[in-house]
Amino acid sequence: MPALAAAGLAGAMIDTASKDGRRLTDRLGPADLTAFTEACRAHGLLSGLAGSLRVSDIPSLAPHRPSYLGFRGGLCRARDRRLGLDPEALAEAVRTLRALPARAAA
């Protein structure tokens, strides 16, 4: 993180490079995700978590306090990014975010 901050980057994001069906939460545990977001904050960087995320992941990822969550197919019709955004999935994501305890949503 120090090198990213020194380079002038605004933030860092973890994503799954290979699309083999395993999701971010299959690859990294809570301690790893917390360490990443805390390291970003310690160096003044935004942090992003992505990797086949679904709306149902929001409550378990929010406590890590990422700056943002990256959804691609998870907010699209039939979870297919080629089909465009699904208004119902977007509304569900907003409801889920609004229902988070204040600390997790911060």
For each residue, the residues with C-beta under 8 A, 3 or more apart:
1: 4 5 12 39 40 42 43 45
2: 5 6 43
3: 6 7
4: 1 7 9 11 12 43 45
5: 1 2 8 9 43 44 45
6: 2 3
7: 3 4
8: 5
9: 4 5 12 45
10: 45 46
11: 4 40 45 46 47 48 67
12: 1 4 9 36 40 45 46 47 48
13: 47 48 49 50 70
14: 24 28 33 36 48 49 50 51
15: 24 48 50 51 70
16: 19 22 23 24 27 50 51 52
17:
18: 22
19: 16 52
20:
21: 52
22: 16 18 26 27 52
23: 16 26 27 51 52 53 54 57
24: 14 15 16 27 28 33 49 50 51 52 53 57
25: 28 51 57 60 61
26: 22 23
27: 16 22 23 24 51
28: 14 24 25 32 33 36
29: 32 33
30: 33 34 60 64
31: 34 35
32: 28 29 35 36
33: 14 24 28 29 30 36 37 49 61 64 66
34: 30 31 37 38 64
35: 31 32 38 39
36: 12 14 28 32 33 39 40 47 49 64
37: 33 34 40 41 47 49 64 65 66
38: 34 35 41 42
39: 1 35 36 42 43
40: 1 11 12 36 37 43 45 46 47 67
41: 37 38 44 45 47 65
42: 1 38 39
43: 1 2 4 5 39 40
44: 5 41
45: 1 4 5 9 10 11 12 40 41
46: 10 11 12 40 67 68
47: 11 12 13 36 37 40 41 65 66 67 68
48: 11 12 13 14 15 66 67 68 69 70
49: 13 14 24 33 36 37 53 61 64 66 68 69 70
50: 13 14 15 16 24 53 69 70 71 72
51: 14 15 16 23 24 25 27 70
52: 16 19 21 22 23 24 73 74
53: 23 24 49 50 57 61 69 70 71 74
54: 23 57 74 79
55: 58 71 74 75 89 92 93 96
56: 59
57: 23 24 25 53 54 60 61 69 74
58: 55 61 62 69 93 96 97 100
59: 56 62 96 100 104
60: 25 30 57 63
61: 25 33 49 53 57 58 64 66 69
62: 58 59 65 66 97 100 104 105
63: 60 103 104
64: 30 33 34 36 37 49 61
65: 37 41 47 62 104 106
66: 33 37 47 48 49 61 62 69
67: 11 40 46 47 48
68: 46 47 48 49
69: 48 49 50 53 57 58 61 66
70: 13 15 48 49 50 51 53
71: 50 53 55 74 75 93
72: 50 75 76 81
73: 52 76 79 80 81
74: 52 53 54 55 57 71 79 89
75: 55 71 72 85 86 89 90 93
76: 72 73 79 80 81 82 83 84 85 86 89
77: 80 83 84 85 86 89
78: 83 86
79: 54 73 74 76
80: 73 76 77 83
81: 72 73 76
82: 76
83: 76 77 78 80 86
84: 76 77
85: 75 76 77 89 90
86: 75 76 77 78 83 89 90
87: 90 91
88: 91 92
89: 55 74 75 76 77 85 86 92 93
90: 75 85 86 87 93 94
91: 87 88 94 95
92: 55 88 89 95 96
93: 55 58 71 75 89 90 96 97
94: 90 91 97 98
95: 91 92 98 99
96: 55 58 59 92 93 99 100
97: 58 62 93 94 100 105
98: 94 95
99: 95 96
100: 58 59 62 96 97 104 105
101: 104 105
102: 105 106
103: 63 106
104: 59 62 63 65 100 101
105: 62 97 100 101 102
106: 65 102 103
